[in-house]
Amino acid sequence: MATTVKLSELAVGAAGVVREFPKAGSAFLRLREMGLMPGTTVTLVRTAPLGDPLEIRVRGYHLTLRKSEAEHVLVEQPESLKD
């Protein structure tokens, strides 16, 4: 069974598929332009020592997000992608 969590709540090393993404705001437009779209697999690579920002791997490259931005992205963790 798959579970849906916020991107900001993924464990380091965990992967998920983007399911829901805000459709407004300039920051979210930039994220979509960089490849973070529904159906895309992302992996949380690491977090900064104080938990912000987050580094994710998406479409073969690394992207750094603020935790406040990652809280608006919902990802689904299928059993096959969980640690």
PDB file as gemmi writes it, atoms N, CA and C in Angstrom:
CRYST1    1.000    1.000    1.000  90.00  90.00  90.00 P 1                      
ATOM      1  N   MET A   1       0.842  -1.185   0.000  1.00  0.00           N  
ATOM      2  CA  MET A   1       0.000   0.000   0.000  1.00  0.00           C  
ATOM      3  C   MET A   1       0.886   1.248   0.000  1.00  0.00           C  
ATOM      4  N   ALA A   2       0.566   2.192  -0.822  1.00  0.00           N  
ATOM      5  CA  ALA A   2       1.342   3.424  -0.930  1.00  0.00           C  
ATOM      6  C   ALA A   2       0.860   4.443   0.102  1.00  0.00           C  
ATOM      7  N   THR A   3       1.797   5.241   0.591  1.00  0.00           N  
ATOM      8  CA  THR A   3       1.453   6.309   1.522  1.00  0.00           C  
ATOM      9  C   THR A   3       1.842   7.643   0.907  1.00  0.00           C  
ATOM     10  N   THR A   4       1.053   8.672   1.194  1.00  0.00           N  
ATOM     11  CA  THR A   4       1.327  10.006   0.683  1.00  0.00           C  
ATOM     12  C   THR A   4       1.819  10.878   1.824  1.00  0.00           C  
ATOM     13  N   VAL A   5       2.960  11.531   1.612  1.00  0.00           N  
ATOM     14  CA  VAL A   5       3.558  12.415   2.621  1.00  0.00           C  
ATOM     15  C   VAL A   5       4.043  13.684   1.933  1.00  0.00           C  
ATOM     16  N   LYS A   6       4.335  14.686   2.735  1.00  0.00           N  
ATOM     17  CA  LYS A   6       4.928  15.903   2.207  1.00  0.00           C  
ATOM     18  C   LYS A   6       6.376  15.605   1.833  1.00  0.00           C  
ATOM     19  N   LEU A   7       6.862  16.256   0.798  1.00  0.00           N  
ATOM     20  CA  LEU A   7       8.255  16.080   0.389  1.00  0.00           C  
ATOM     21  C   LEU A   7       9.191  16.419   1.537  1.00  0.00           C  
ATOM     22  N   SER A   8       8.828  17.391   2.347  1.00  0.00           N  
ATOM     23  CA  SER A   8       9.668  17.798   3.481  1.00  0.00           C  
ATOM     24  C   SER A   8       9.738  16.730   4.569  1.00  0.00           C  
ATOM     25  N   GLU A   9       8.842  15.741   4.541  1.00  0.00           N  
ATOM     26  CA  GLU A   9       8.805  14.691   5.563  1.00  0.00           C  
ATOM     27  C   GLU A   9       9.481  13.399   5.133  1.00  0.00           C  
ATOM     28  N   LEU A  10       9.986  13.335   3.920  1.00  0.00           N  
ATOM     29  CA  LEU A  10      10.683  12.125   3.469  1.00  0.00           C  
ATOM     30  C   LEU A  10      11.938  11.912   4.302  1.00  0.00           C  
ATOM     31  N   ALA A  11      12.287  10.673   4.527  1.00  0.00           N  
ATOM     32  CA  ALA A  11      13.538  10.352   5.214  1.00  0.00           C  
ATOM     33  C   ALA A  11      14.682  10.463   4.216  1.00  0.00           C  
ATOM     34  N   VAL A  12      15.861  10.788   4.699  1.00  0.00           N  
ATOM     35  CA  VAL A  12      17.042  10.874   3.831  1.00  0.00           C  
ATOM     36  C   VAL A  12      17.244   9.528   3.151  1.00  0.00           C  
ATOM     37  N   GLY A  13      17.408   9.558   1.847  1.00  0.00           N  
ATOM     38  CA  GLY A  13      17.579   8.344   1.064  1.00  0.00           C  
ATOM     39  C   GLY A  13      16.286   7.763   0.531  1.00  0.00           C  
ATOM     40  N   ALA A  14      15.150   8.244   1.022  1.00  0.00           N  
ATOM     41  CA  ALA A  14      13.855   7.729   0.585  1.00  0.00           C  
ATOM     42  C   ALA A  14      13.450   8.363  -0.742  1.00  0.00           C  
ATOM     43  N   ALA A  15      12.699   7.610  -1.517  1.00  0.00           N  
ATOM     44  CA  ALA A  15      12.220   8.086  -2.809  1.00  0.00           C  
ATOM     45  C   ALA A  15      10.704   8.120  -2.813  1.00  0.00           C  
ATOM     46  N   GLY A  16      10.167   8.932  -3.679  1.00  0.00           N  
ATOM     47  CA  GLY A  16       8.717   9.027  -3.822  1.00  0.00           C  
ATOM     48  C   GLY A  16       8.377   9.601  -5.181  1.00  0.00           C  
ATOM     49  N   VAL A  17       7.110   9.472  -5.548  1.00  0.00           N  
ATOM     50  CA  VAL A  17       6.610   9.994  -6.816  1.00  0.00           C  
ATOM     51  C   VAL A  17       5.747  11.202  -6.514  1.00  0.00           C  
ATOM     52  N   VAL A  18       6.035  12.321  -7.155  1.00  0.00           N  
ATOM     53  CA  VAL A  18       5.261  13.540  -6.931  1.00  0.00           C  
ATOM     54  C   VAL A  18       3.824  13.295  -7.379  1.00  0.00           C  
ATOM     55  N   ARG A  19       2.872  13.565  -6.490  1.00  0.00           N  
ATOM     56  CA  ARG A  19       1.458  13.369  -6.786  1.00  0.00           C  
ATOM     57  C   ARG A  19       0.685  14.672  -6.836  1.00  0.00           C  
ATOM     58  N   GLU A  20       1.018  15.608  -5.988  1.00  0.00           N  
ATOM     59  CA  GLU A  20       0.269  16.859  -5.943  1.00  0.00           C  
ATOM     60  C   GLU A  20       1.249  18.011  -5.835  1.00  0.00           C  
ATOM     61  N   PHE A  21       0.955  19.063  -6.579  1.00  0.00           N  
ATOM     62  CA  PHE A  21       1.877  20.178  -6.672  1.00  0.00           C  
ATOM     63  C   PHE A  21       1.064  21.455  -6.791  1.00  0.00           C  
ATOM     64  N   PRO A  22       1.382  22.479  -6.024  1.00  0.00           N  
ATOM     65  CA  PRO A  22       0.634  23.734  -6.138  1.00  0.00           C  
ATOM     66  C   PRO A  22       0.724  24.296  -7.557  1.00  0.00           C  
ATOM     67  N   LYS A  23      -0.335  24.952  -7.947  1.00  0.00           N  
ATOM     68  CA  LYS A  23      -0.384  25.467  -9.302  1.00  0.00           C  
ATOM     69  C   LYS A  23      -0.270  26.983  -9.372  1.00  0.00           C  
ATOM     70  N   ALA A  24       0.165  27.603  -8.285  1.00  0.00           N  
ATOM     71  CA  ALA A  24       0.267  29.063  -8.261  1.00  0.00           C  
ATOM     72  C   ALA A  24       1.587  29.487  -7.622  1.00  0.00           C  
ATOM     73  N   GLY A  25       2.000  30.702  -7.928  1.00  0.00           N  
ATOM     74  CA  GLY A  25       3.200  31.265  -7.312  1.00  0.00           C  
ATOM     75  C   GLY A  25       4.417  31.155  -8.202  1.00  0.00           C  
ATOM     76  N   SER A  26       5.267  32.163  -8.150  1.00  0.00           N  
ATOM     77  CA  SER A  26       6.450  32.180  -9.012  1.00  0.00           C  
ATOM     78  C   SER A  26       7.471  31.110  -8.617  1.00  0.00           C  
ATOM     79  N   ALA A  27       7.600  30.834  -7.316  1.00  0.00           N  
ATOM     80  CA  ALA A  27       8.548  29.800  -6.885  1.00  0.00           C  
ATOM     81  C   ALA A  27       8.135  28.442  -7.429  1.00  0.00           C  
ATOM     82  N   PHE A  28       6.856  28.166  -7.455  1.00  0.00           N  
ATOM     83  CA  PHE A  28       6.389  26.870  -7.934  1.00  0.00           C  
ATOM     84  C   PHE A  28       6.493  26.774  -9.451  1.00  0.00           C  
ATOM     85  N   LEU A  29       6.362  27.902 -10.143  1.00  0.00           N  
ATOM     86  CA  LEU A  29       6.578  27.916 -11.585  1.00  0.00           C  
ATOM     87  C   LEU A  29       8.029  27.536 -11.882  1.00  0.00           C  
ATOM     88  N   ARG A  30       8.974  28.100 -11.123  1.00  0.00           N  
ATOM     89  CA  ARG A  30      10.387  27.771 -11.318  1.00  0.00           C  
ATOM     90  C   ARG A  30      10.646  26.287 -11.046  1.00  0.00           C  
ATOM     91  N   LEU A  31      10.032  25.742  -9.996  1.00  0.00           N  
ATOM     92  CA  LEU A  31      10.242  24.324  -9.676  1.00  0.00           C  
ATOM     93  C   LEU A  31       9.719  23.435 -10.798  1.00  0.00           C  
ATOM     94  N   ARG A  32       8.560  23.755 -11.341  1.00  0.00           N  
ATOM     95  CA  ARG A  32       8.029  22.969 -12.456  1.00  0.00           C  
ATOM     96  C   ARG A  32       8.957  23.071 -13.662  1.00  0.00           C  
ATOM     97  N   GLU A  33       9.489  24.256 -13.910  1.00  0.00           N  
ATOM     98  CA  GLU A  33      10.410  24.426 -15.041  1.00  0.00           C  
ATOM     99  C   GLU A  33      11.684  23.611 -14.851  1.00  0.00           C  
ATOM    100  N   MET A  34      12.052  23.335 -13.600  1.00  0.00           N  
ATOM    101  CA  MET A  34      13.249  22.534 -13.322  1.00  0.00           C  
ATOM    102  C   MET A  34      12.956  21.042 -13.288  1.00  0.00           C  
ATOM    103  N   GLY A  35      11.713  20.640 -13.589  1.00  0.00           N  
ATOM    104  CA  GLY A  35      11.394  19.229 -13.721  1.00  0.00           C  
ATOM    105  C   GLY A  35      10.630  18.609 -12.578  1.00  0.00           C  
ATOM    106  N   LEU A  36      10.267  19.366 -11.563  1.00  0.00           N  
ATOM    107  CA  LEU A  36       9.513  18.810 -10.436  1.00  0.00           C  
ATOM    108  C   LEU A  36       8.037  18.884 -10.778  1.00  0.00           C  
ATOM    109  N   MET A  37       7.507  17.792 -11.362  1.00  0.00           N  
ATOM    110  CA  MET A  37       6.125  17.758 -11.830  1.00  0.00           C  
ATOM    111  C   MET A  37       5.458  16.472 -11.342  1.00  0.00           C  
ATOM    112  N   PRO A  38       4.115  16.457 -11.299  1.00  0.00           N  
ATOM    113  CA  PRO A  38       3.418  15.231 -10.918  1.00  0.00           C  
ATOM    114  C   PRO A  38       3.857  14.048 -11.780  1.00  0.00           C  
ATOM    115  N   GLY A  39       4.086  12.905 -11.129  1.00  0.00           N  
ATOM    116  CA  GLY A  39       4.537  11.696 -11.814  1.00  0.00           C  
ATOM    117  C   GLY A  39       6.045  11.521 -11.826  1.00  0.00           C  
ATOM    118  N   THR A  40       6.785  12.537 -11.390  1.00  0.00           N  
ATOM    119  CA  THR A  40       8.244  12.480 -11.379  1.00  0.00           C  
ATOM    120  C   THR A  40       8.743  11.827 -10.091  1.00  0.00           C  
ATOM    121  N   THR A  41       9.710  10.938 -10.198  1.00  0.00           N  
ATOM    122  CA  THR A  41      10.307  10.317  -9.024  1.00  0.00           C  
ATOM    123  C   THR A  41      11.390  11.233  -8.463  1.00  0.00           C  
ATOM    124  N   VAL A  42      11.354  11.437  -7.143  1.00  0.00           N  
ATOM    125  CA  VAL A  42      12.357  12.252  -6.460  1.00  0.00           C  
ATOM    126  C   VAL A  42      12.942  11.452  -5.304  1.00  0.00           C  
ATOM    127  N   THR A  43      14.177  11.747  -4.952  1.00  0.00           N  
ATOM    128  CA  THR A  43      14.845  11.113  -3.819  1.00  0.00           C  
ATOM    129  C   THR A  43      15.419  12.209  -2.938  1.00  0.00           C  
ATOM    130  N   LEU A  44      15.183  12.124  -1.633  1.00  0.00           N  
ATOM    131  CA  LEU A  44      15.775  13.079  -0.709  1.00  0.00           C  
ATOM    132  C   LEU A  44      17.215  12.657  -0.468  1.00  0.00           C  
ATOM    133  N   VAL A  45      18.154  13.491  -0.903  1.00  0.00           N  
ATOM    134  CA  VAL A  45      19.582  13.169  -0.806  1.00  0.00           C  
ATOM    135  C   VAL A  45      20.114  13.512   0.574  1.00  0.00           C  
ATOM    136  N   ARG A  46      19.838  14.742   1.030  1.00  0.00           N  
ATOM    137  CA  ARG A  46      20.296  15.151   2.363  1.00  0.00           C  
ATOM    138  C   ARG A  46      19.596  16.433   2.784  1.00  0.00           C  
ATOM    139  N   THR A  47      19.727  16.731   4.065  1.00  0.00           N  
ATOM    140  CA  THR A  47      19.207  17.982   4.606  1.00  0.00           C  
ATOM    141  C   THR A  47      20.364  18.739   5.246  1.00  0.00           C  
ATOM    142  N   ALA A  48      20.221  20.050   5.342  1.00  0.00           N  
ATOM    143  CA  ALA A  48      21.229  20.862   6.021  1.00  0.00           C  
ATOM    144  C   ALA A  48      21.200  20.534   7.509  1.00  0.00           C  
ATOM    145  N   PRO A  49      22.238  20.870   8.246  1.00  0.00           N  
ATOM    146  CA  PRO A  49      22.296  20.533   9.673  1.00  0.00           C  
ATOM    147  C   PRO A  49      21.084  20.990  10.491  1.00  0.00           C  
ATOM    148  N   LEU A  50      20.505  22.125  10.164  1.00  0.00           N  
ATOM    149  CA  LEU A  50      19.329  22.593  10.901  1.00  0.00           C  
ATOM    150  C   LEU A  50      18.022  22.211  10.212  1.00  0.00           C  
ATOM    151  N   GLY A  51      18.099  21.349   9.186  1.00  0.00           N  
ATOM    152  CA  GLY A  51      16.902  20.844   8.527  1.00  0.00           C  
ATOM    153  C   GLY A  51      16.422  21.667   7.340  1.00  0.00           C  
ATOM    154  N   ASP A  52      17.083  22.751   7.022  1.00  0.00           N  
ATOM    155  CA  ASP A  52      16.644  23.597   5.921  1.00  0.00           C  
ATOM    156  C   ASP A  52      17.871  24.203   5.265  1.00  0.00           C  
ATOM    157  N   PRO A  53      18.108  24.060   4.008  1.00  0.00           N  
ATOM    158  CA  PRO A  53      17.284  23.516   2.937  1.00  0.00           C  
ATOM    159  C   PRO A  53      17.433  21.998   2.787  1.00  0.00           C  
ATOM    160  N   LEU A  54      16.679  21.462   1.817  1.00  0.00           N  
ATOM    161  CA  LEU A  54      16.699  20.043   1.491  1.00  0.00           C  
ATOM    162  C   LEU A  54      17.319  19.881   0.103  1.00  0.00           C  
ATOM    163  N   GLU A  55      18.062  18.819  -0.086  1.00  0.00           N  
ATOM    164  CA  GLU A  55      18.600  18.521  -1.408  1.00  0.00           C  
ATOM    165  C   GLU A  55      17.919  17.272  -1.932  1.00  0.00           C  
ATOM    166  N   ILE A  56      17.317  17.381  -3.120  1.00  0.00           N  
ATOM    167  CA  ILE A  56      16.650  16.235  -3.728  1.00  0.00           C  
ATOM    168  C   ILE A  56      17.308  15.919  -5.060  1.00  0.00           C  
ATOM    169  N   ARG A  57      17.131  14.670  -5.489  1.00  0.00           N  
ATOM    170  CA  ARG A  57      17.577  14.261  -6.824  1.00  0.00           C  
ATOM    171  C   ARG A  57      16.314  14.089  -7.665  1.00  0.00           C  
ATOM    172  N   VAL A  58      16.267  14.800  -8.770  1.00  0.00           N  
ATOM    173  CA  VAL A  58      15.114  14.741  -9.664  1.00  0.00           C  
ATOM    174  C   VAL A  58      15.614  14.759 -11.105  1.00  0.00           C  
ATOM    175  N   ARG A  59      15.166  13.816 -11.908  1.00  0.00           N  
ATOM    176  CA  ARG A  59      15.527  13.739 -13.333  1.00  0.00           C  
ATOM    177  C   ARG A  59      17.038  13.767 -13.577  1.00  0.00           C  
ATOM    178  N   GLY A  60      17.795  13.119 -12.687  1.00  0.00           N  
ATOM    179  CA  GLY A  60      19.230  12.982 -12.889  1.00  0.00           C  
ATOM    180  C   GLY A  60      20.098  14.116 -12.377  1.00  0.00           C  
ATOM    181  N   TYR A  61      19.524  15.119 -11.737  1.00  0.00           N  
ATOM    182  CA  TYR A  61      20.352  16.185 -11.169  1.00  0.00           C  
ATOM    183  C   TYR A  61      19.879  16.519  -9.762  1.00  0.00           C  
ATOM    184  N   HIS A  62      20.674  17.274  -9.035  1.00  0.00           N  
ATOM    185  CA  HIS A  62      20.364  17.630  -7.661  1.00  0.00           C  
ATOM    186  C   HIS A  62      19.770  19.030  -7.623  1.00  0.00           C  
ATOM    187  N   LEU A  63      18.736  19.179  -6.806  1.00  0.00           N  
ATOM    188  CA  LEU A  63      18.016  20.436  -6.667  1.00  0.00           C  
ATOM    189  C   LEU A  63      17.871  20.735  -5.179  1.00  0.00           C  
ATOM    190  N   THR A  64      18.140  21.960  -4.787  1.00  0.00           N  
ATOM    191  CA  THR A  64      18.007  22.359  -3.392  1.00  0.00           C  
ATOM    192  C   THR A  64      16.730  23.169  -3.231  1.00  0.00           C  
ATOM    193  N   LEU A  65      15.917  22.785  -2.229  1.00  0.00           N  
ATOM    194  CA  LEU A  65      14.649  23.446  -1.961  1.00  0.00           C  
ATOM    195  C   LEU A  65      14.590  23.937  -0.531  1.00  0.00           C  
ATOM    196  N   ARG A  66      13.894  25.015  -0.322  1.00  0.00           N  
ATOM    197  CA  ARG A  66      13.580  25.421   1.043  1.00  0.00           C  
ATOM    198  C   ARG A  66      12.557  24.449   1.603  1.00  0.00           C  
ATOM    199  N   LYS A  67      12.617  24.218   2.883  1.00  0.00           N  
ATOM    200  CA  LYS A  67      11.666  23.315   3.517  1.00  0.00           C  
ATOM    201  C   LYS A  67      10.250  23.837   3.337  1.00  0.00           C  
ATOM    202  N   SER A  68      10.070  25.152   3.393  1.00  0.00           N  
ATOM    203  CA  SER A  68       8.733  25.741   3.221  1.00  0.00           C  
ATOM    204  C   SER A  68       8.176  25.454   1.828  1.00  0.00           C  
ATOM    205  N   GLU A  69       9.023  25.346   0.817  1.00  0.00           N  
ATOM    206  CA  GLU A  69       8.564  24.993  -0.526  1.00  0.00           C  
ATOM    207  C   GLU A  69       8.234  23.510  -0.599  1.00  0.00           C  
ATOM    208  N   ALA A  70       9.069  22.682   0.013  1.00  0.00           N  
ATOM    209  CA  ALA A  70       8.874  21.236  -0.026  1.00  0.00           C  
ATOM    210  C   ALA A  70       7.620  20.790   0.720  1.00  0.00           C  
ATOM    211  N   GLU A  71       7.148  21.592   1.669  1.00  0.00           N  
ATOM    212  CA  GLU A  71       5.938  21.240   2.419  1.00  0.00           C  
ATOM    213  C   GLU A  71       4.685  21.289   1.556  1.00  0.00           C  
ATOM    214  N   HIS A  72       4.737  21.953   0.414  1.00  0.00           N  
ATOM    215  CA  HIS A  72       3.574  22.073  -0.465  1.00  0.00           C  
ATOM    216  C   HIS A  72       3.534  20.999  -1.540  1.00  0.00           C  
ATOM    217  N   VAL A  73       4.548  20.143  -1.579  1.00  0.00           N  
ATOM    218  CA  VAL A  73       4.625  19.087  -2.592  1.00  0.00           C  
ATOM    219  C   VAL A  73       4.319  17.762  -1.910  1.00  0.00           C  
ATOM    220  N   LEU A  74       3.288  17.059  -2.397  1.00  0.00           N  
ATOM    221  CA  LEU A  74       2.940  15.751  -1.845  1.00  0.00           C  
ATOM    222  C   LEU A  74       3.538  14.656  -2.715  1.00  0.00           C  
ATOM    223  N   VAL A  75       4.180  13.687  -2.071  1.00  0.00           N  
ATOM    224  CA  VAL A  75       4.769  12.556  -2.784  1.00  0.00           C  
ATOM    225  C   VAL A  75       4.181  11.260  -2.250  1.00  0.00           C  
ATOM    226  N   GLU A  76       4.090  10.306  -3.132  1.00  0.00           N  
ATOM    227  CA  GLU A  76       3.587   8.981  -2.779  1.00  0.00           C  
ATOM    228  C   GLU A  76       4.770   8.035  -2.711  1.00  0.00           C  
ATOM    229  N   GLN A  77       4.833   7.261  -1.648  1.00  0.00           N  
ATOM    230  CA  GLN A  77       5.918   6.299  -1.469  1.00  0.00           C  
ATOM    231  C   GLN A  77       5.376   4.891  -1.695  1.00  0.00           C  
ATOM    232  N   PRO A  78       5.450   4.386  -2.930  1.00  0.00           N  
ATOM    233  CA  PRO A  78       5.049   3.005  -3.163  1.00  0.00           C  
ATOM    234  C   PRO A  78       5.964   2.053  -2.401  1.00  0.00           C  
ATOM    235  N   GLU A  79       5.496   0.892  -2.087  1.00  0.00           N  
ATOM    236  CA  GLU A  79       6.298  -0.091  -1.353  1.00  0.00           C  
ATOM    237  C   GLU A  79       7.624  -0.356  -2.043  1.00  0.00           C  
ATOM    238  N   SER A  80       7.628  -0.348  -3.382  1.00  0.00           N  
ATOM    239  CA  SER A  80       8.858  -0.652  -4.112  1.00  0.00           C  
ATOM    240  C   SER A  80       9.906   0.459  -3.999  1.00  0.00           C  
ATOM    241  N   LEU A  81       9.497   1.690  -3.599  1.00  0.00           N  
ATOM    242  CA  LEU A  81      10.456   2.791  -3.480  1.00  0.00           C  
ATOM    243  C   LEU A  81      10.867   3.079  -2.047  1.00  0.00           C  
ATOM    244  N   LYS A  82      10.232   2.443  -1.075  1.00  0.00           N  
ATOM    245  CA  LYS A  82      10.572   2.682   0.329  1.00  0.00           C  
ATOM    246  C   LYS A  82      11.889   2.028   0.666  1.00  0.00           C  
ATOM    247  N   ASP A  83      12.563   2.569   1.718  1.00  0.00           N  
ATOM    248  CA  ASP A  83      13.822   1.982   2.185  1.00  0.00           C  
ATOM    249  C   ASP A  83      13.606   0.596   2.729  1.00  0.00           C  
TER     250      ASP A  83                                                      
END                                                                             
